[in-house]
Amino acid sequence: MKTKIKKLTLMVLVSTLLLFKCSESFLDTIQPGVTDINNYFKTDDDGTQAIMACYNMLTALNNSVWTSEWIAKASLCDEIYTGGENSGDRPEYQELTTFTFGPTNGVVTNIYRYAYMTIYRANKIVDGFVNPTPYQALVIAEAKTIRAYMYMELVSLYGPVPLTTHELAPSEWQAKSSTIEELYAQIELDLNDAIAALPVKSAMAAAGMDIARISKGTAQAFLGKALLYEKKYGAAATVLQNLIDSHEYSLYTLVELGYGSNEMAYSQLFRKSTEFGKESIFELSRAS
């Protein structure tokens, strides 16, 4: 019994000594896998990781927990009709098809949320690289294209939404909606900046760059589309003609697809063999 008491007393003494002997630095450990934001946006590798985070959110916007921007937009037109076993099978999409949805519809709220999460990441890139290297300048141009694309989707789906081009302070969290004109002005500004900075797709391939990423042609196509939405038809025709004249893109023939004159060959456009092919101006890869 005495031996047990002595052992317990010794353990308490040792624990007490360790408690008071430990310096504060012992508790100041670096959390693995986490980078201080103040030390980020410095290197080209930081740029790659940051822009991949934007592409990742774009993927989530179109394929995450039954949220798909494409399916949502198609459900609102005649392209698809939401079916299923009964009206309880994905009711959020059933509501879109029958135009009975409200502000609490899960798809409606998720698309809005994911779009602004993507914009937030793009804003961090644009503001983060103060004196960008040539590569970082390309990343900024990609981020501006993504930001413009998100606002183009938001304004076409939701109308006058809040415009944010920087990380909001708490006092700015209740942002007012911007006008349609303000939104399209920012879209045009971002895309024109990107067009001036981004390389064409063939140059990216020649330089060994990832052709799954945004090119000059992507920004040109988005700008042309935005100008059409604004009914600036002459300006849109000029931008889109420049895209055509670049000869960076063209259509596949049936023979190229390996099916002779069989019209079913066009199903091959959505296969791995034609991924990021000559018809692809902007395409999301799950690998992104």
C-alpha positions as CSV (number, residue, x, y, z in Angstrom):
1,M,0.0,0.0,0.0
2,K,2.8,2.4,0.9
3,T,4.5,1.6,-2.4
4,K,1.4,2.6,-4.3
5,I,1.1,5.8,-2.4
6,K,4.8,6.7,-3.1
7,K,4.3,6.0,-6.8
8,L,1.2,8.2,-7.0
9,T,2.9,11.0,-5.1
10,L,5.9,10.8,-7.5
11,M,3.6,11.0,-10.5
12,V,1.9,14.1,-9.1
13,L,5.2,15.8,-8.4
14,V,6.5,15.0,-11.9
15,S,3.3,16.2,-13.6
16,T,3.4,19.4,-11.5
17,L,7.1,20.1,-12.4
18,L,6.4,19.5,-16.1
19,L,3.4,21.8,-16.0
20,F,5.4,24.7,-14.6
21,K,8.6,24.0,-16.5
22,C,7.0,24.0,-20.0
23,S,7.5,27.3,-21.9
24,E,4.8,29.0,-23.8
25,S,6.6,28.1,-27.1
26,F,5.8,24.4,-26.3
27,L,2.1,25.1,-27.1
28,D,2.8,27.3,-30.2
29,T,2.8,24.6,-32.8
30,I,2.3,24.9,-36.5
31,Q,-0.9,23.2,-37.7
32,P,0.0,20.8,-40.5
33,G,-1.5,21.5,-43.9
34,V,-2.5,25.1,-43.1
35,T,-0.8,28.1,-44.6
36,D,-1.0,31.6,-43.0
37,I,-2.9,33.8,-45.5
38,N,-0.3,36.5,-44.9
39,N,2.3,34.2,-46.4
40,Y,0.2,33.1,-49.3
41,F,-0.1,34.6,-52.8
42,K,3.7,34.8,-53.1
43,T,4.8,32.0,-55.4
44,D,3.7,30.6,-58.7
45,D,2.8,27.4,-57.0
46,D,0.4,29.5,-54.8
47,G,-1.1,30.8,-58.0
48,T,-1.7,27.3,-59.3
49,Q,-3.3,26.1,-56.1
50,A,-5.5,29.2,-55.9
51,I,-6.8,29.0,-59.4
52,M,-7.5,25.2,-59.0
53,A,-9.6,26.1,-56.0
54,C,-11.7,28.3,-58.4
55,Y,-12.1,25.5,-60.9
56,N,-13.0,23.2,-58.0
57,M,-15.9,25.4,-57.0
58,L,-17.1,25.6,-60.7
59,T,-17.2,21.8,-60.6
60,A,-19.2,21.9,-57.4
61,L,-21.6,24.4,-59.0
62,N,-22.4,21.9,-61.7
63,N,-22.0,18.6,-59.9
64,S,-22.5,18.6,-56.1
65,V,-25.2,17.1,-53.9
66,W,-27.9,17.2,-56.6
67,T,-26.9,20.8,-57.4
68,S,-26.3,21.5,-61.1
69,E,-26.5,24.9,-62.7
70,W,-26.9,23.2,-66.2
71,I,-29.8,20.9,-65.1
72,A,-31.4,23.9,-63.3
73,K,-31.3,26.1,-66.4
74,A,-32.4,23.2,-68.7
75,S,-35.3,22.4,-66.3
76,L,-36.6,26.0,-66.8
77,C,-36.9,25.5,-70.6
78,D,-37.9,22.8,-73.0
79,E,-34.6,20.9,-73.1
80,I,-35.5,18.5,-70.3
81,Y,-38.5,17.5,-68.2
82,T,-37.9,16.4,-64.7
83,G,-39.6,13.0,-64.1
84,G,-38.8,10.2,-61.8
85,E,-40.9,7.7,-59.9
86,N,-43.2,10.3,-58.4
87,S,-43.4,14.0,-57.5
88,G,-41.3,13.2,-54.4
89,D,-38.3,12.2,-56.6
90,R,-36.0,15.3,-56.4
91,P,-38.9,17.7,-55.7
92,E,-36.6,20.7,-56.0
93,Y,-36.2,19.9,-59.8
94,Q,-39.8,19.0,-60.1
95,E,-40.6,22.5,-58.8
96,L,-38.3,24.1,-61.4
97,T,-40.0,22.2,-64.2
98,T,-43.5,23.2,-63.1
99,F,-42.5,26.8,-62.1
100,T,-43.7,26.3,-58.6
101,F,-40.4,27.0,-56.9
102,G,-39.7,29.7,-54.3
103,P,-36.7,31.3,-52.6
104,T,-36.2,28.2,-50.4
105,N,-35.7,25.8,-53.3
106,G,-32.5,24.0,-52.6
107,V,-31.2,24.2,-56.2
108,V,-31.9,27.9,-56.4
109,T,-30.2,28.7,-53.1
110,N,-27.2,26.4,-53.8
111,I,-26.4,27.8,-57.2
112,Y,-26.4,31.3,-55.7
113,R,-24.2,30.2,-52.8
114,Y,-21.7,28.3,-54.9
115,A,-21.4,31.2,-57.4
116,Y,-20.5,33.6,-54.7
117,M,-18.1,31.1,-53.2
118,T,-16.4,31.0,-56.6
119,I,-16.4,34.8,-56.8
120,Y,-14.8,35.0,-53.4
121,R,-11.9,32.8,-54.4
122,A,-11.5,34.7,-57.7
123,N,-11.4,38.0,-55.7
124,K,-8.7,36.7,-53.4
125,I,-6.5,35.9,-56.4
126,V,-7.0,39.3,-58.1
127,D,-6.3,41.2,-54.9
128,G,-3.7,38.7,-53.5
129,F,-0.9,39.0,-56.2
130,V,0.3,42.6,-55.8
131,N,3.4,42.4,-58.0
132,P,2.6,39.4,-60.2
133,T,5.1,37.3,-62.1
134,P,4.2,36.6,-65.7
135,Y,2.6,33.3,-64.7
136,Q,0.7,34.9,-61.8
137,A,-0.6,37.5,-64.3
138,L,-2.1,34.6,-66.3
139,V,-3.7,33.3,-63.1
140,I,-5.2,36.7,-62.4
141,A,-6.6,36.8,-66.0
142,E,-8.2,33.3,-65.4
143,A,-9.7,34.5,-62.1
144,K,-11.2,37.6,-63.8
145,T,-12.7,35.4,-66.5
146,I,-14.2,33.1,-63.9
147,R,-15.5,36.1,-62.0
148,A,-17.1,37.5,-65.1
149,Y,-18.6,34.2,-66.0
150,M,-20.2,33.8,-62.5
151,Y,-21.7,37.3,-62.7
152,M,-23.0,36.6,-66.2
153,E,-24.7,33.5,-64.9
154,L,-26.0,35.3,-61.7
155,V,-27.4,38.3,-63.6
156,S,-29.1,36.1,-66.2
157,L,-30.7,33.9,-63.5
158,Y,-31.3,36.2,-60.6
159,G,-31.3,39.7,-62.1
160,P,-29.6,42.6,-60.1
161,V,-27.4,40.8,-57.6
162,P,-24.7,42.3,-55.3
163,L,-21.5,43.1,-57.1
164,T,-18.4,42.3,-55.0
165,T,-14.8,42.6,-56.4
166,H,-12.9,42.3,-53.1
167,E,-13.1,40.4,-49.8
168,L,-16.0,42.0,-47.8
169,A,-15.5,43.4,-44.4
170,P,-18.1,42.5,-41.8
171,S,-19.7,45.9,-42.3
172,E,-20.2,45.1,-46.0
173,W,-21.9,41.7,-45.5
174,Q,-25.4,43.2,-46.0
175,A,-24.5,44.4,-49.5
176,K,-27.2,46.0,-51.6
177,S,-28.0,44.7,-55.1
178,S,-26.2,46.4,-58.0
179,T,-27.8,47.5,-61.1
180,I,-27.8,45.4,-64.3
181,E,-25.7,48.0,-66.0
182,E,-23.1,47.9,-63.2
183,L,-22.9,44.2,-63.3
184,Y,-22.4,44.0,-67.1
185,A,-19.9,46.9,-66.9
186,Q,-17.8,44.8,-64.6
187,I,-18.2,41.7,-66.7
188,E,-17.0,43.6,-69.8
189,L,-14.0,45.1,-67.9
190,D,-12.9,41.7,-66.5
191,L,-13.2,39.9,-69.8
192,N,-11.4,42.6,-71.8
193,D,-8.5,42.5,-69.2
194,A,-8.4,38.8,-69.6
195,I,-8.4,38.8,-73.4
196,A,-5.4,41.1,-73.4
197,A,-3.5,38.8,-71.0
198,L,-4.4,35.2,-71.9
199,P,-2.7,33.1,-74.6
200,V,-4.7,31.3,-77.3
201,K,-5.3,27.6,-76.9
202,S,-2.7,26.4,-79.4
203,A,0.0,28.5,-77.7
204,M,-0.9,26.9,-74.4
205,A,-0.5,23.4,-75.9
206,A,2.8,24.4,-77.6
207,A,4.1,25.6,-74.3
208,G,3.1,22.5,-72.5
209,M,0.4,24.3,-70.5
210,D,-2.8,22.6,-69.3
211,I,-5.3,23.1,-72.1
212,A,-8.1,22.4,-69.7
213,R,-7.6,25.8,-68.3
214,I,-9.1,29.1,-69.6
215,S,-7.6,30.6,-72.7
216,K,-8.1,33.8,-74.6
217,G,-10.8,32.2,-76.7
218,T,-12.7,31.4,-73.5
219,A,-12.8,35.0,-72.5
220,Q,-13.7,36.1,-76.0
221,A,-16.6,33.7,-76.1
222,F,-17.9,34.9,-72.8
223,L,-17.6,38.5,-73.8
224,G,-19.4,37.9,-77.0
225,K,-22.2,36.2,-75.1
226,A,-22.4,39.0,-72.5
227,L,-22.7,41.6,-75.3
228,L,-25.5,39.6,-76.9
229,Y,-27.3,39.6,-73.5
230,E,-26.9,43.4,-73.4
231,K,-28.2,43.7,-77.0
232,K,-24.9,45.2,-78.2
233,Y,-25.1,43.2,-81.3
234,G,-22.5,45.1,-83.3
235,A,-19.9,44.8,-80.6
236,A,-20.8,41.2,-80.1
237,A,-20.3,40.4,-83.8
238,T,-16.9,42.0,-83.7
239,V,-15.7,40.0,-80.7
240,L,-17.1,36.7,-82.0
241,Q,-15.7,37.3,-85.4
242,N,-12.2,37.8,-83.9
243,L,-12.7,34.4,-82.1
244,I,-13.7,32.8,-85.4
245,D,-10.8,34.4,-87.3
246,S,-8.3,33.0,-84.7
247,H,-8.9,29.6,-86.3
248,E,-8.4,28.0,-82.9
249,Y,-11.6,26.2,-83.1
250,S,-13.6,24.3,-85.7
251,L,-16.3,21.6,-86.0
252,Y,-15.7,17.8,-86.2
253,T,-16.9,16.1,-89.3
254,L,-18.6,12.7,-89.2
255,V,-15.6,11.1,-90.9
256,E,-13.3,12.5,-88.2
257,L,-15.4,11.0,-85.5
258,G,-15.0,7.6,-87.3
259,Y,-18.6,6.9,-88.2
260,G,-18.8,7.8,-91.8
261,S,-22.2,9.4,-92.5
262,N,-23.9,8.0,-89.4
263,E,-25.4,10.9,-87.5
264,M,-25.1,9.0,-84.2
265,A,-21.4,9.8,-84.5
266,Y,-22.1,13.1,-82.8
267,S,-22.5,11.2,-79.5
268,Q,-18.7,10.9,-79.7
269,L,-18.4,14.6,-78.9
270,F,-19.0,13.8,-75.3
271,R,-16.5,11.0,-75.1
272,K,-13.0,10.9,-73.7
273,S,-11.5,10.9,-77.2
274,T,-12.8,14.4,-78.0
275,E,-12.2,15.9,-74.5
276,F,-10.8,19.4,-74.8
277,G,-10.9,18.9,-78.6
278,K,-11.1,21.5,-81.3
279,E,-14.7,22.3,-80.6
280,S,-14.0,22.9,-76.9
281,I,-13.9,26.6,-75.9
282,F,-14.6,26.1,-72.2
283,E,-14.8,22.7,-70.6
284,L,-14.7,21.6,-67.0
285,S,-12.6,18.6,-66.1
286,R,-13.3,16.5,-63.0
287,A,-9.5,16.4,-62.6
288,S,-9.5,20.2,-62.0
